[in-house]
Amino acid sequence: MKFSEMPYHRPDMELMEKKFNTLLDSFNHAETVDAQKKAVEEINTLRNDFQTYASIASVRNSINTTDQFYEKEQEFFDNNEPIIKNLNVKFYKALGNSRFKGELEKKFGNQLFNLADVSLKTFDPSIIEDLKEENKLGTEYTKLVAGAEVEFNGEKMNLSQLDAFLESTDREVRKRAYETKWKFFAQYEAKFDEIYDKLVKLRTCIAQKLGYKNFVELAYYRMARTDYDAAKVAVFREQVLKHVVPLAAKLRQKQKERIGVDELKMYDWGHNFNSGNPTPQGSPEEIIVNGRTMYAELSPETKEFFNFMVSNELMDLVTKKGKAAGGYCTMFNSYKAPFIFANFNGTIGDVDVLTHEAGHAFQCFQSRNFEVEEYYFPTMEACEIHSMSMEQLTYPWMDLFFGKDTKKYKFVHMSSNVLFLPYGVAVDEFQHLVYENPDMTPTERKQAWLRMEKKYRPWVDYGGIDYLERGGFWQRQGHIYRSPFYYIDYCLAQVCAFQFWSKSQKNFKAAWQDYLTLCKAGGSKSFLNLVQIAGLRSPFDDTVLEPLFKEVEDHLNSIDDKAL
């Protein structure tokens, strides 16, 4: 079914709760394993229906945040999502207490039970009102950023449209665009501070109600991390500091020399070549046509997937007034259909989104027939392997999008992936500091951010912008507000994606087969088990990063970037 034709109805919560509880009662009193299996199937149908309406409302709200109808519907789901969580907790408790647990594990796999155990550690009915408030604050942040309307070059535009000017070959244009962007954030600094301060204190309160010292441990359970903890993540950050930060510093130095500036300011970061950055050729419609060609040639599975996405209008890609910022992939469970949301603005990011979010959607498409919704997507760090690896596995087709600038694109893309890692771990350590010290003032949080920048990105030069010089840069990162502790997942996945790139250099067919195996497994296994079945090594292994990034550095050094 086409997205535009998907019907939407606000769920009747009273009726749904009644049906859910009746099915749970049937499950708990079932005399046979088959009767319990049947109850699980019916519960899954009920959950899928609710999730589908929630996703339709969320996507339509993202596409137009000024649409009052879907704004109200988003408020409805923000308020009722905790109630669904409560019902899920009851379901998970019933699974764990089933007298047929062994037989159910054989049918559904033990990862469902692992996820159920973790989920039970994150919820109690006493926090329902707190969760509603948390959702409300997250939506408030999204709306604040999405509603940004700035004036630049005599035109009114949103932040995604403004970002395109940060890649201009004219340094003065880049500087003005940069100043305009951060003027908006500085204008609403007090509001950004207020929202985040409320979120930190609220999440701390939730954690303490559940018996945790602070929010950190609860956050790891919320992210369903069943086979690693904060200590392992801390070791990983140190490995990035040791083996990736020096390479990232060299890449910024190379950029400085390549574009010929005395001092590399932050507003220069988006400008990679004086001859102009690589930009996708053609209109958004032509990019989609080329995407169709690429995925048709990559594999029979990707051909089927992309045709399905196009023919069912399952992508909304072009930025416009009132549209929420960023990009994401979601799923309409009842239709077994992924959906890609993005903000094309004429930069290389348009193609990155087409490959990144398509990586998520392709995995979802491959695992859409699992019997439980918990397996449609894996945990987040594993999800990001699919997306980031798809970006690099599609390198052979980049000439479709960039023509003569293809070499430029590949150099910039790989360099950007290296440069991202220090930022990603800085965001992660910053969040640990914030939630371990929840009584920090907004000023103290900004000072903590500056310490992270100095540690992981010592090359940063904010170009005299007061708001940034005082430590406000992190407030642009929606994940920090809406998805705490998510950001390290990108870093772990990027290390896995570089491993896929390395494998593809030696044997592309074998690398693709491993990737396909990973996608088909969906969320049926934990992160480290998925890494293993994909033929990859754990990012937590302290012998992985040094040789991997030596290979990446050698590859980048083999390219004469000044000649591009």
N, C-alpha and C positions, 0 to 999 in steps of 0.2 A: 504494500500500500504506500502511495506517495505521502510524504510528510504533510503536505498541504491538505490532504484528504483525511488524515487521521482524526477521528472524532475525539473531543475532549468533554469529560464530565467530571465535575468535582465529586470525589468519592463520598459516600455516606458513611461517616466514621462510626456512627452508632451501629449501623448494620454490619459494617466490616468487622468491628470488634466482636460483635455477637457471633458472626460466622466463624471467625478465627478461634474464639474460645470454645465453640461447639466442636470444631475439628480437633482442637487440642484435647478436649475431653474424650473424643473418639480414639485418639492416639493413645492416651494414657490408660484407657480401659480395654484396648484391643487385646484379644485372646491369641492372635497369630501375628507372625511377622508380616504376612501379606496384608493384613488389615492395617498395620502401622505404615507400611509402604504406601498404601492407598491414601491414608490420611496425610502423609508427607506430600504426595503429589497434589492433593487438593489445597493444602496450605501454600505450596509453591505457586499454584495458579492464582490464588488470592493475593499473595505478595507481588507477583508479577503484574497483576492488574493495577494495583496501587502504584507500584514503581513506574509503570508506563505513563499513567496520568501525571504523576509528579514530574517525570522527565519532559513530557510534552509541555507542561506549564512552564518549567524552568527554561527550556530552550526558547519558547516563544517570548518569555520575559527577557531573556538575554538578547534576542534579536531586536527587540524594541522595549527598552526599559521605561519608556514613557506611556506604554499601553496600560491603561488603568485597570482593565479587566485582568490581564495576566499578572499585573503587580499585586492585585488582591489575591489571586490564586497562589502566587509565590508566598505571600504572607500566610495563607492557609496551610501550605505544606511546611513552612518554617515552624508553625505552631503545632502541627500534627505529626511531624517526623519523630519527635520523642515518644509519642504514643505508639507508633509502629515499632520503634526500638524496644519499647517495653513488651510488646507482643512477641517480637523476635526473641527476646531474652527468655520469655516463658517457653517458647518453642525449643530454644537451645537447652534449657534445663530439662525439658521432657526428653530430648534426644539423649542427653547424658545419663538420665535415669532409666532409660528403656531396658526392659529385661531381655530385649532382642538386639542389644547394642552391637554385639559381634556380627550378627547377620546384616544389620543396617550398614555397618562399616564396610562389609564386603560389597554391598550394592552401591553405596555412595562414596566410598573412600574415606580414609581416616582424617584427611585434611578438613572436612566439614566439621568433624568433632574437635579438631584442634582449634579451628576458628570459633566454634561455639564456646569452648573453654575460655579463650581469650576475651571474647565478647562479654561473657558473664562478669569479667573483672572490670568492665567499663561502665556498668549501669546499675542503677537502683531506682525504683519509682520516686524516691525522694528528690531526685535531681531533674525531674521532667520539666518543671518551670524554668530551671536554670538553663537547660538545653534549648528551650524555646527562646530565651533571651540571647543565648550565644548565636543561634541562627539569625535572629533579628539584627544583631550587631554586625554579623558578617555581611548580610544583605545591605545594611546601611553603608558599609565601606564600598561594596561593589557599585552601588548606585551613585555614591559621591564621585568615584573615579569615572564611571560611565557618563555621568552628566557634565563632565568637564567640557566647556566650550571656550576655546581661546581664539584670539584674533592674531593672524599672522599673514603678512603680505597682503593686507586688506581683505582677507577672507576669514570667516568663522569656521573652525574645524575642531574635531575631537583630538585626543592625545595620540591615537593610532595614526591619524592623518598627519599630525605634526611630526611624528617620528621619522617620516620619510625624508624630511629636510635635514635630519641629523646626518644623512649620508651625502649631502651636497659636496661638490668639489670646491665650492666657494666657502672658505673658512669663516667669513663674516656671516654667511647665511646659517652655517652650522651653529655658530655661537649664539645668534639671535634666537634660533629655534630652541636651543638648549636653555637659554635664559627664560624664554616664554614658558617652556614646560615646567621648569622648577619654580617659576613665579606662581603658577597655579597651586603647586603643592605647598609653597610657603604661605599662600593666601589662606589655605585651609589647614595649616599646621596644627592649630589648637584643636580642630575637629578630629584630625587623624590621631593626635595624642590622646584625646578623650576616648575615642572608640577603642584604641589599643589598650589603654589603661583599664578600661572596664572589662575587656576580654581577658587580660592577664589575671585580674583579681577574681573574675567570675570562674575562670578555669581552675584557679588555685582553690577556690571555695568548693567546686565540684570534686576535685581530687581529694580534698580533706574530708568531705562528706563520705567518700568511698573508702577512707582509711589510709590514703597515701600521704606521705610527707609533703610532696609538692606535685605539680602537674606532670613532671618529666616522665615518671614511670607510667602514669596513666596514659600519657600521649603515645608511648611505645605500644601499649596494649591496644589503644584506639587504632593504631596503624597495623594491627594484627601481626606484629613482629614476633614470630614464634621461635626463631632459631638464631637470634642475635640480640644484643642489648647495647646500652649506652657506652659501656666500656669498650666493646668492639668498634663502635663508631668513632670513639675518641682515637683509637689506634689508627683507624683508616684516615682520619683527618691529619694525623701526624705524617702518614705516608704521603699524602698529597702535599703537605708542606715541604717535605724533604725531596720528593721526586718530580713534582709537577710545577710548583711555584717557580723554581729557577727557570724552567723551560718557558713558562708564561711570561716571565720578566724579559727573557731574550726575544720573545715574539713582539712584545710592546716596543722594545728597542729597535727591532727590525722595521716595525711600522713607522716609528719616528723617522728613521733614516729614509725609508721608502717614500714618504710623503713630504719630506724635507722641511720639518719644523724644528725650531730650537728647543721647544718644550712641548711634550705631548700632553695636551689637556684632555679632560674627559669628553669634551665636545668634539675631539678629533677621533675618538675611538671608532665611530661608524664610518670613517673615511679611510679606505684601504689603499687606493691607487689614485694618483693624480690624473690618470687617464680615465678615471671614473670607476665606480664600483660595478661589479657584475649585477645586472638587473634582468629579471625574467622578460623574455621577448613576448610581445602580444598581450592581448586583453585577458582578463580573468577567464573568459570563456575559452580562449585559445589554450590557456594553461591547463584547463580541465581536459581539453581534447588531447593535448600532449601527455597528460597524466594517464589517459585511457590507453594511449599507445604504449607507454612505458610499462604499465601493469599487465597489458596483454602479452608483452614480450617477456616479462620477468618470469611468469609461471602460469600454468592453467588456473591455479587457485587464486592468484591475484587478479587475473582477467575476470573470472566469475565475480569476485568481490567488487571490483571497481564498477563493473557494468551494473551490478545491483545497486550500488550507491547512487550512481548517476540517474538511472531510470526511475528510482524511487524518491528523488529530490532529497537525499539524505545528507546534503551539505549546504551550509550557508556561510559563504566565504568572504564576501566583500564588506569592508568597513563602511559604516554610514552613521548619520546623526542618531544619537540615542541608543546605539548598539553597545552592549557591554564590552569591555576591553578583553584582550587575550584570546586564547583558543583552547578548545577542549574536545574530547570525545565522550559521548555518553551512549546509552543504549535504551531502546524501547523494548523491554523484555517480552511483552506479549506478542510483538511482531518479529522477534528475533532479529532486530535491525539496529545496527550502530548508527550514530549521527555525528557529523563533524561540524564544529562551529569554529570560525576563524575571522580574522580581520585583514584581508588582503589590502596592501597599501602601496604596491608597486616596487617593493624591495625584495631582496633575496629571501627574506623571511616568508614570502608567499609560497615559495617552493618548499622551504623547510617545513612549513605547516602542512603542505600537501603530503609530504612524506612522513613527518612526525605523527600527526594525528591519524593519518591513514595506517600507520603501524599499529596504533591502538585499535583502530576500527577493524583492521584485517585480523588481528588476534581474536577480537570479539566475534567476528564472523566465523572464524575457524572453530571456536568453542561454544557457539550459540546453542548447540543441541545437548549440552549437559543437562542433567535432570534437576539440578539445584542452582539457584541464582548466584550462590556464593562462588561458583566456578566459571561464570561468564567472564569475569576479569580476575586476575590474580591480585595479590597485594601490590601496593603502589610501586615499590622499587622494581618488582618484576615486570609490571606494566610498562615502565619506562624503558626496559630493555627492548621491547618490541618497537617502540616509537623511535628511539635513538639509533637502534641498529638499522631500521628501515631507511633512515636518512643516509646511512653510509653504504648500505647494500645497493642503493639505487644510483650510486655514482656513475656507473657505465651509461646511464641514460640522461645525464645532465645536459648533454649537448642539445637535446630536444628543447630545453628551456633557455639555455644561455648561449648557444652557438659559439661564436669566436671567444666568448668570455668564460668558457667552461673551465679552463685551467685556473682562471682567477677564482671562480666560484669554489672549486674543490680546495684551493689553498686557504681561502677565507673561512670556509666551513670547518675544515679540520682545525685550523688555528683557533677559531671561535670555541670549538669544543674543548680544546686545551684550556683556553682562557676562562671558560665557565667554571671549571672545577675549583679554583681558589675562591671564587665568589660563592659557589654552592656550599663549601665547607664553612666559609665565614658566616653565612646565614644560619647554618646549623649550630655552630658554636655560640653565636649570638643568642639564639633561642634557648639554649641550655642555660646561659647566664641569666637571661631574663626570668625564666620560670624557676630557677633555683634561688633567685632573689626577687620575688614578686613585689616587694615594697619599693623597688627602685622608682625614682621619679622619672618623668619623661626626659628630663635633661640627662639624668644618669644613664638611661637606656641609650641615648644618642652618643654619649661618651663611650659607652661599651661598644657601640657599632664602630666608632673611630678606631678603637683598639684592634678590633677584628680586621679592619681595612689595613692598618699598619702591619699586622702580622701576615696576612695572606695576600694582600695586594698593595705592597709598598710603593708601587709606581703610580698610584692614584693621585691625580692633580685636578681638584674640583674647579679650577679656573676662577676662584674668587667668589663663588656663589655662597652667600652667607648661610643660607638654609642647609647646604651640603657641608660646608666647613664645620657646622655645628653638629653634624651627624644624622641628617634627615634622609639620606639616600634610601635606606631600607624601607621607607614608608610607601615606596612605589610597588613593593613586592606583595601582591595580593595573597600569596601562600602564607605569609607570616601572619596575616590577619585571619584568613579563612581556613587554612589547612596547616595548623602548627606541626612542625617537625617533618613535614612532607619533603622539604627541599633536599635533604641528604639523599633521598631516593633517586633523584636525577644524577647525583654524583656516582652512586654505586652502579647505576645502570649505564652511565657513560663509560665506565671502566669495562663493563661487559660489551658495550657496543664497539669499543676499540678492539676488543678481542675478536669480535666478529669481522671487523675490517681486516685485521691481521690474517685471519683464516681465509678470508675471501681473496686476499692477495696471492695466496698459495694455491687454493682450490675453491673457486667460487661455487661450483655445484655442490660440493660437500658442505660449505658454509651455509648455503641456502637451505639445504636439507635439514641441518641442525636447527636453523631458525624456524623452519616450518614445524619441526617436532616440538619446539618450545611453544609456538603459538597454539598448536592443537591441544596442548596440555592445559591451556587456560589457567584457571586458579585451582586446579586439582591437587597441587603440591605447594609446599612452602618455598620461599625465595631460594634458599641454598639448594634445595632439591631440584628446583627448576634450572638453576645455574648448572647443576651437574648433568641433567639430562640433555642440556643444550651443548654439552661438551666444552663448557667454559670453566675457568678457575675462579674461586671465590675472591671477591674484591678485598676481603678481610685477610687473605693470605699475604703476609708481609714480604713475600718474594715475587709478587705479581707486578706491582707498579713499576719498579725500576727497569726491568728489561722491556716491558711493554712501551713505556714512554721514551725509552732510548730508540726503539724502532720507529715510533711516531716522529721523534726529533730528526732521525736520519732521513726519513721520507720528506719532511718539510725542508730540510737543508738541501735535499737533492733538487729542489725547485728554485730557479733563479727568480725570486719574487720581484726584484727590481725591473726585470724585463717584461713582466706581465702587464 
